[in-house]
């Protein structure tokens, strides 16, 4: 969690118009360590619903289904890639209600990759090509050329 503390030091110099977090403990704890003790909690930021794959690692799932890929196949009894992408779109709608306001979100790796590709309006399968490490910063922003990923996976 030291990375989250270091992240908090850097983020303390930036003001945000809204702070959101997944309701899951690990996201709320990261928000707290980063200096945001009282984020608005939204289910839109929850991790992907893995259905019957819940609790399994990617390696374990691929022992069952060697060609499995979350953003292509989804999870039996869980979210489909289209549902994950749609949920990301709903969070974008929520976050952009502030107009040009700065928003920070604490969430989970698979969902955040879906959020990034929904932000730039590319196919959900592109999310599989985005590496995202724990306690990193990514910046999605509007520009004169439209929505862009301005920074990704910065430690």
N, C-alpha and C positions, 0 to 999 in steps of 0.2 A: 504494500500500500504506500510505500514511500514515493512512488511515481505520482500517485494521486495527490500527495501533499505538495510535491514540487509543482504539479499542475495547478494546484490552488494558489500558490505564490504567484505564478504567471497570470492566472485569471483574475486575481484580486486587483489588478491594474486596469481591468476592463469593466465597464458597466453594462448590465444586461437589462432589457425591458421585461423579459420573462425568463424564468428558469423552470424547466420541466424535468421530470424524472419518471422512469419506469417505477411501478410499485414494488418491484423485486428488491429485496434487501441489499444485494450487492451494488445496484445502481444508486439507491438512496444513500448508502454508505460512501460511495465514491463522491457523490454530490456534497455530502457533509465534509469529507476530507478536503475537497477542493474549495471549501469556504461557503457552500450554499446549503445551510442547514434546513431550510424550509422550502424546498421546490414544490411546484404544483405537480401533483401526481396524476399521471394519465396512463390508462391501459394501452393507449396507442403505442407507447414506447416499450411494451413488454417484448421479451425475446420471442423468436419464432415459436409457434406451437408445434412441437415435435411429435405429438400424438403418441403412437406406440413406440416411437424411437426415443421418447423422453428418458434422459439419464444415460443414454449411450453416447460414446464418442463417435466421431466420423469414422475412425478406423473400425470400430465395432459394427457400425451400420454397414460399412462396405464389406465386412466379412459375410453379412447376410445377403447384401445386394451390391456386388462389386462395381457396378456402374452408377450407383446412387450419387446424386448431386442435389442438394437442397433447392437451389434456385431453378432447377429443371424438373425435378420429380416431386418436390414437397415431401410430406410425411404421411404415412397411413394413419388415418384418424386425427390428423393435425391440419395445419394450414397448407393450402396449395400455394405455389408461387404467385398466382394471380391474387389470392387473398392477402398475402404478405405485401405485395406491391400496392394493393388498394389501401391497406392500413397505413402504409408509408405516405400515400397520397393524402389520407385524412389528417395525418399529423402535419404535413406541409400546409394544408388548409388552415389548421389551427394556428400554427406558428406564423403564418403570413397575415393573419388578421390584424397584426400590429403594424402593418404597412412596412416601413423601412426600419422597424425596431430590431434590436439585436436580441437573439434568442439563444439560449444554451440548453442542450438536452443531454441527459445522462441515460444511456440505454445499453444495449448489448450488441455484440459483434455482428451476428447475422442480420439483425434488424437494421442496424446502422448502415450496413452495405446496401440493403434494399432501399433505405431512405435516400442514400446518395444517388442511386441510379434513377429513382423516381424523381428526384430533384432535377436531374438533367434530361429527363424524359427519354431514357434509353431502355431497352429490354431488360427485364429482371435477370436474365441469365448472365448479363455483364457483371453482376454483383459477385459472381464466383471468381472473378479476376481481380478483385480488390482485396489486398491484404489489410487487415486491421488488427493491430495489437492492443493489449490492455492499457488503459490510462494514457491514451494518445489524444491529440487534438486534430480535428478535421474541421475545415471551414467551408460551408456551402454559402454562396452569396449570389445576389443579383448583380449584373453588370450591364453596361450599355449593349452588350451582345446577347444578353439573356442570362439564364441561370448557369452557374458554373461551380465546379469543385475548385476552390482557390487553394486549399491545403488539404493534404490527406495523410493520415497516419503519422503525424509529427510527434516525436518523443519529447 
